[in-house]
Amino acid sequence: MLDYQTLLEKTCQHVEPLSHQGEVATYIPALAEQKKGQFAIALQTTDGKVYSAGEVSNKFTVQSVSKALTLTMALQRYGDDLWQRVGKEPSGTAFNSLTQLEFEQGKPRNPFINAGAIVTADALYSRLSAPIHAVLEKFRAQSGNSNVVINRTVANSEYQHRYRNAAMAYLMKSFGNFDNDVEKVLWSYFNYCAIEVNVVELAKTFSYLSNKGVCLQSGEQVLSAKQTKQLNSLLFTSGLYDAAGDFAYRVGMPGKSGVSGTIIAVLPGQFTAAVWSPGLDSYGNSVAGIAALEYLAEHINH
């Protein structure tokens, strides 16, 4: 049987030099305060066991990893009807591209680029009476920690620098693909991104992706087995923006990254992993995080 704990500790040692590389995200001032040289990794196996190594108690905001959960919640409420508003194809352009959105008449290429996540947030806003609270409660239930909170400083910082995201939302509204008040939806969206966890809580939150849609903490059938497989396929092709192809080649797992330096990765039927290290590469993905998942993948018999 694979000794996950020893493997994670070796992974930590392997990537320690890389944790000092890259640049922290600076376009959100609150994120610019993160220090390089930090690294943590955790995974939860489908039999419920949790393994972790590194600075596992350190908290960070989930950023774009939240898009995987908001998409999950939208699929729970809309099913396949959601795909009338957002596509399922890799983008091939920057995650915040306005030109592609204009060219494709306000229908985002996939739910993990910003426009796609914002239109998904709009869809959720239509179905939830208190969307921010609902998404936060989902994180709490699935992470097993009822004290998970939103970092208001980060949420406010992102909202104050919202102009490009607002441009996307208003562009989608001009094409009839946006139903609610843009500013209210954006405020919800930034709050989702500012939910604060550690790597163990993050791995637990997304345990359902490796477990045929069943959350290991709550026991809830979050998505059907078929929907879970479809969501993992989207994460595989589009979860790491422009670097999704390289990540698929190097790591071979569905994944989703965030500019705080975190990444989730899924090995269906075996585990959900989470890594965190703030130094980012030119694509906005964690340098040490990707290297850690590549190392992990190399040492597991798929």
RODO-2510 file (C-alpha; in nm, 4 decimals, decimal comma):
residues 302
     n   res          X          Y          Z
     1     m     0,0000     0,0000     0,0000
     2     l     0,1217     0,3477    -0,0858
     3     d     0,2635     0,5436     0,2079
     4     y     0,1012     0,8801     0,1358
     5     q     0,2452     1,0527     0,4435
     6     t     0,6055     0,9738     0,3503
     7     l     0,5358     1,0707    -0,0102
     8     l     0,3962     1,4107     0,0917
     9     e     0,6956     1,4771     0,3173
    10     k     0,9326     1,3914     0,0318
    11     t     0,7284     1,6162    -0,1966
    12     c     0,7804     1,9032     0,0489
    13     q     1,1557     1,8507     0,0482
    14     h     1,1631     1,8230    -0,3312
    15     v     0,9856     2,1547    -0,3971
    16     e     1,1249     2,3630    -0,1098
    17     p     1,3722     2,5498    -0,3364
    18     l     1,0920     2,6218    -0,5840
    19     s     0,8736     2,7803    -0,3155
    20     h     1,1056     3,0830    -0,3269
    21     q     1,0580     3,1258    -0,7029
    22     g     0,7910     3,3073    -0,9021
    23     e     0,6089     3,6257    -0,8072
    24     v     0,3142     3,6766    -0,5738
    25     a    -0,0018     3,8243    -0,7259
    26     t     0,0174     4,2025    -0,7028
    27     y    -0,2860     4,3190    -0,9011
    28     i    -0,4901     4,2581    -0,5849
    29     p    -0,3045     4,4591    -0,3177
    30     a    -0,4198     4,2347    -0,0331
    31     l    -0,2641     3,9326    -0,2064
    32     a     0,0655     4,1155    -0,2616
    33     e     0,1309     4,0834     0,1130
    34     q     0,1783     3,7057     0,0881
    35     k     0,5346     3,5869     0,1497
    36     k     0,7163     3,3468    -0,0812
    37     g     0,8969     3,0463     0,0639
    38     q     0,5800     2,8893     0,2024
    39     f     0,4446     2,5518     0,0948
    40     a     0,1770     2,3097     0,2097
    41     i     0,0152     1,9993     0,0639
    42     a    -0,2731     1,7783     0,1764
    43     l    -0,4849     1,5031     0,0321
    44     q    -0,7929     1,3104     0,1353
    45     t    -0,8300     0,9576     0,0043
    46     t    -1,1696     0,8171    -0,0899
    47     d    -1,1663     0,6028     0,2269
    48     g    -1,1647     0,9272     0,4267
    49     k    -0,8024     0,9359     0,5431
    50     v    -0,6229     1,2710     0,5418
    51     y    -0,2490     1,3232     0,4910
    52     s    -0,0634     1,6540     0,4966
    53     a     0,2828     1,8096     0,5064
    54     g     0,4375     2,1558     0,5140
    55     e     0,2790     2,4672     0,6599
    56     v    -0,0639     2,3101     0,6751
    57     s    -0,2142     2,5494     0,9298
    58     n    -0,1483     2,8560     0,7114
    59     k    -0,4667     3,0107     0,5719
    60     f    -0,5128     3,1566     0,2239
    61     t    -0,8038     3,2686     0,0103
    62     v    -0,9307     3,0161    -0,2427
    63     q    -0,9540     3,2673    -0,5307
    64     s    -1,0450     3,0937    -0,8591
    65     v    -1,0632     2,7493    -0,6996
    66     s    -1,4029     2,8737    -0,5771
    67     k    -1,5187     2,8530    -0,9404
    68     a    -1,5264     2,4731    -0,9167
    69     l    -1,7678     2,4899    -0,6233
    70     t    -1,9915     2,7642    -0,7629
    71     l    -2,0128     2,5658    -1,0882
    72     t    -2,1082     2,2593    -0,8819
    73     m    -2,3848     2,4545    -0,7078
    74     a    -2,5108     2,5933    -1,0388
    75     l    -2,5192     2,2425    -1,1902
    76     q    -2,7217     2,1250    -0,8896
    77     r    -2,9832     2,3881    -0,9718
    78     y    -2,9776     2,4055    -1,3522
    79     g    -2,8309     2,0775    -1,4776
    80     d    -2,7481     2,0834    -1,8485
    81     d    -2,9525     2,4020    -1,9006
    82     l    -2,6531     2,5926    -1,7623
    83     w    -2,4593     2,5202    -2,0831
    84     q    -2,6902     2,7475    -2,2794
    85     r    -2,5145     3,0380    -2,1060
    86     v    -2,1544     2,9182    -2,0839
    87     g    -1,9461     2,6886    -2,3061
    88     k    -1,7341     2,3814    -2,2363
    89     e    -1,4279     2,4513    -2,4524
    90     p    -1,0712     2,5535    -2,3558
    91     s    -1,0316     2,9280    -2,4052
    92     g    -0,6897     2,9567    -2,5686
    93     t    -0,6748     3,3215    -2,4597
    94     a    -0,6167     3,5050    -2,1315
    95     f    -0,8537     3,4233    -1,8439
    96     n    -0,9858     3,7814    -1,8510
    97     s    -1,0092     3,8298    -2,2287
    98     l    -1,2717     4,0747    -2,3494
    99     t    -1,2023     4,0208    -2,7206
   100     q    -1,2989     3,6544    -2,7125
   101     l    -1,6172     3,7353    -2,5214
   102     e    -1,7104     4,0005    -2,7779
   103     f    -1,6337     3,7673    -3,0687
   104     e    -1,8487     3,4910    -2,9204
   105     q    -2,1412     3,7251    -2,8542
   106     g    -2,1321     3,7252    -2,4763
   107     k    -2,1160     3,3489    -2,4186
   108     p    -1,7967     3,2663    -2,2226
   109     r    -1,5876     2,9813    -2,3587
   110     n    -1,5911     2,7841    -2,0289
   111     p    -1,6919     2,8272    -1,6623
   112     f    -1,3361     2,8671    -1,5315
   113     i    -1,2292     3,1818    -1,7146
   114     n    -1,3477     3,4931    -1,5333
   115     a    -1,6409     3,5695    -1,7637
   116     g    -1,7637     3,2114    -1,7315
   117     a    -1,7383     3,2166    -1,3534
   118     i    -1,9168     3,5526    -1,3384
   119     v    -2,2072     3,4323    -1,5531
   120     t    -2,2228     3,1210    -1,3318
   121     a    -2,2373     3,3505    -1,0277
   122     d    -2,5217     3,5393    -1,2000
   123     a    -2,7100     3,2118    -1,2499
   124     l    -2,6612     3,1239    -0,8812
   125     y    -2,7741     3,4729    -0,7792
   126     s    -3,1067     3,4065    -0,9508
   127     r    -3,1683     3,0890    -0,7487
   128     l    -3,0267     3,1712    -0,4044
   129     s    -3,1836     3,4150    -0,1596
   130     a    -2,8466     3,4720     0,0151
   131     p    -2,5798     3,3615    -0,2350
   132     i    -2,2691     3,4607    -0,0365
   133     h    -2,3955     3,2845     0,2757
   134     a    -2,4989     2,9766     0,0752
   135     v    -2,1560     2,9318    -0,0845
   136     l    -1,9769     2,9949     0,2473
   137     e    -2,2000     2,7370     0,4190
   138     k    -2,1182     2,4882     0,1434
   139     f    -1,7458     2,5357     0,2110
   140     r    -1,8084     2,4937     0,5839
   141     a    -2,0112     2,1739     0,5444
   142     q    -1,7772     2,0106     0,2940
   143     s    -1,4521     2,1121     0,4673
   144     g    -1,5778     1,9900     0,8028
   145     n    -1,4966     2,3278     0,9607
   146     s    -1,7969     2,5390     1,0601
   147     n    -1,5632     2,8330     1,1323
   148     v    -1,4455     2,8941     0,7736
   149     v    -1,4770     3,2685     0,7043
   150     i    -1,4480     3,5218     0,4243
   151     n    -1,1433     3,7501     0,4283
   152     r    -1,3219     4,0846     0,3973
   153     t    -0,9985     4,2743     0,3307
   154     v    -0,9331     4,0604     0,0217
   155     a    -1,2961     4,0766    -0,0933
   156     n    -1,2953     4,4575    -0,0655
   157     s    -0,9582     4,4822    -0,2404
   158     e    -1,0828     4,2711    -0,5320
   159     y    -1,4056     4,4684    -0,5567
   160     q    -1,2147     4,7960    -0,5653
   161     h    -1,0145     4,6610    -0,8622
   162     r    -1,3162     4,5106    -1,0391
   163     y    -1,3219     4,7187    -1,3581
   164     r    -1,2167     4,4550    -1,6081
   165     n    -1,4505     4,1984    -1,4547
   166     a    -1,7283     4,4585    -1,4571
   167     a    -1,6577     4,5236    -1,8268
   168     m    -1,7074     4,1527    -1,8970
   169     a    -2,0319     4,1419    -1,7009
   170     y    -2,1750     4,4487    -1,8755
   171     l    -2,0661     4,3084    -2,2128
   172     m    -2,2535     3,9854    -2,1386
   173     k    -2,5529     4,1932    -2,0284
   174     s    -2,5450     4,3750    -2,3638
   175     f    -2,5797     4,0344    -2,5340
   176     g    -2,8655     3,9326    -2,3031
   177     n    -2,6581     3,6790    -2,1075
   178     f    -2,6748     3,8424    -1,7649
   179     d    -2,9917     3,8644    -1,5535
   180     n    -2,9128     4,0425    -1,2289
   181     d    -2,7550     4,3652    -1,1037
   182     v    -2,3916     4,3553    -1,2163
   183     e    -2,2451     4,5150    -0,9042
   184     k    -2,4337     4,2824    -0,6674
   185     v    -2,3260     3,9733    -0,8595
   186     l    -1,9636     4,0935    -0,8679
   187     w    -1,9693     4,1539    -0,4936
   188     s    -2,0869     3,7939    -0,4454
   189     y    -1,8230     3,6655    -0,6873
   190     f    -1,5380     3,8398    -0,5043
   191     n    -1,6642     3,7112    -0,1707
   192     y    -1,6529     3,3548    -0,3043
   193     c    -1,2910     3,4121    -0,4096
   194     a    -1,2070     3,5505    -0,0636
   195     i    -1,3175     3,2446     0,1348
   196     e    -1,0223     3,1503     0,3549
   197     v    -0,9055     2,7938     0,4238
   198     n    -0,5955     2,5809     0,4723
   199     v    -0,4874     2,2952     0,2436
   200     v    -0,6531     2,0236     0,4519
   201     e    -0,9866     2,2066     0,4476
   202     l    -0,9550     2,2653     0,0737
   203     a    -0,8820     1,9008    -0,0057
   204     k    -1,1800     1,7969     0,2060
   205     t    -1,4105     2,0509     0,0401
   206     f    -1,3525     1,8938    -0,3003
   207     s    -1,3464     1,5297    -0,1830
   208     y    -1,6628     1,4660    -0,3854
   209     l    -1,4691     1,5097    -0,7108
   210     s    -1,2694     1,1918    -0,6445
   211     n    -1,5592     1,0055    -0,4829
   212     k    -1,8271     0,9854    -0,7545
   213     g    -1,9932     1,3038    -0,6321
   214     v    -2,0265     1,2116    -0,2640
   215     c    -1,8695     1,4468    -0,0075
   216     l    -1,6710     1,2504     0,2509
   217     q    -1,7445     1,5000     0,5296
   218     s    -2,1180     1,5607     0,4887
   219     g    -2,2110     1,2348     0,3162
   220     e    -2,4107     1,4387     0,0652
   221     q    -2,4434     1,3272    -0,2959
   222     v    -2,3248     1,6668    -0,4211
   223     l    -2,3373     1,5737    -0,7900
   224     s    -2,4308     1,2559    -0,9726
   225     a    -2,1433     1,0278    -1,0718
   226     k    -2,1968     1,1325    -1,4349
   227     q    -2,1926     1,5063    -1,3519
   228     t    -1,8766     1,4570    -1,1439
   229     k    -1,7037     1,2875    -1,4352
   230     q    -1,8105     1,5727    -1,6655
   231     l    -1,6889     1,8370    -1,4192
   232     n    -1,3536     1,6615    -1,3859
   233     s    -1,3246     1,6600    -1,7661
   234     l    -1,3757     2,0382    -1,7704
   235     l    -1,1156     2,0814    -1,4948
   236     f    -0,8737     1,8707    -1,6992
   237     t    -0,9120     2,0798    -2,0155
   238     s    -0,9654     2,4273    -1,8680
   239     g    -0,8806     2,4392    -1,4976
   240     l    -0,5382     2,6014    -1,5283
   241     y    -0,6142     2,8681    -1,7878
   242     d    -0,3583     2,8898    -2,0691
   243     a    -0,1387     2,6315    -1,8948
   244     a    -0,4091     2,3612    -1,8831
   245     g    -0,2429     2,1593    -2,1606
   246     d     0,0986     2,1719    -1,9959
   247     f    -0,0539     2,0770    -1,6584
   248     a    -0,2435     1,7863    -1,8160
   249     y     0,0802     1,6652    -1,9784
   250     r     0,2951     1,7024    -1,6663
   251     v     0,0483     1,6053    -1,3943
   252     g    -0,2297     1,4172    -1,5740
   253     m    -0,5020     1,5053    -1,3234
   254     p    -0,8029     1,7371    -1,3373
   255     g    -0,7139     2,0551    -1,1477
   256     k    -0,8067     2,4120    -1,0650
   257     s    -0,5693     2,6899    -0,9658
   258     g    -0,6056     3,0246    -0,7903
   259     v    -0,3799     3,3316    -0,7836
   260     s    -0,3262     3,2984    -0,4087
   261     g    -0,0963     3,0097    -0,5070
   262     t    -0,3344     2,7237    -0,4447
   263     i    -0,4286     2,4316    -0,6692
   264     i    -0,6650     2,1388    -0,6241
   265     a    -0,6040     1,8169    -0,8171
   266     v    -0,8198     1,5070    -0,8449
   267     l    -0,7343     1,1419    -0,8991
   268     p    -1,0833     0,9920    -0,9407
   269     g    -1,1401     0,6899    -0,7195
   270     q    -0,8288     0,7616    -0,5134
   271     f    -0,7940     1,1131    -0,3674
   272     t    -0,8398     1,4883    -0,3878
   273     a    -0,5223     1,6886    -0,3236
   274     a    -0,4640     2,0544    -0,2430
   275     v    -0,1366     2,2482    -0,2558
   276     w    -0,0467     2,6050    -0,1677
   277     s     0,2629     2,8147    -0,2336
   278     p     0,2239     3,1855    -0,3219
   279     g     0,4995     3,2269    -0,5843
   280     l     0,3334     3,2238    -0,9283
   281     d     0,4599     3,1560    -1,2795
   282     s     0,3797     3,3743    -1,5811
   283     y     0,0409     3,2014    -1,6204
   284     g    -0,0639     3,2817    -1,2624
   285     n    -0,0162     2,9267    -1,1323
   286     s     0,1908     2,8243    -0,8301
   287     v     0,5469     2,7285    -0,9308
   288     a     0,6035     2,4952    -0,6351
   289     g     0,2415     2,3766    -0,6437
   290     i     0,2601     2,2462    -0,9999
   291     a     0,6010     2,0879    -0,9339
   292     a     0,4614     1,9185    -0,6226
   293     l     0,1656     1,7711    -0,8080
   294     e     0,3954     1,6545    -1,0878
   295     y     0,6199     1,4844    -0,8309
   296     l     0,3156     1,3309    -0,6624
   297     a     0,1822     1,1996    -0,9937
   298     e     0,5166     1,0456    -1,0847
   299     h     0,5272     0,8477    -0,7604
   300     i     0,1744     0,7081    -0,7718
   301     n     0,0757     0,4048    -0,9733
   302     h    -0,2221     0,5449    -1,1655
***
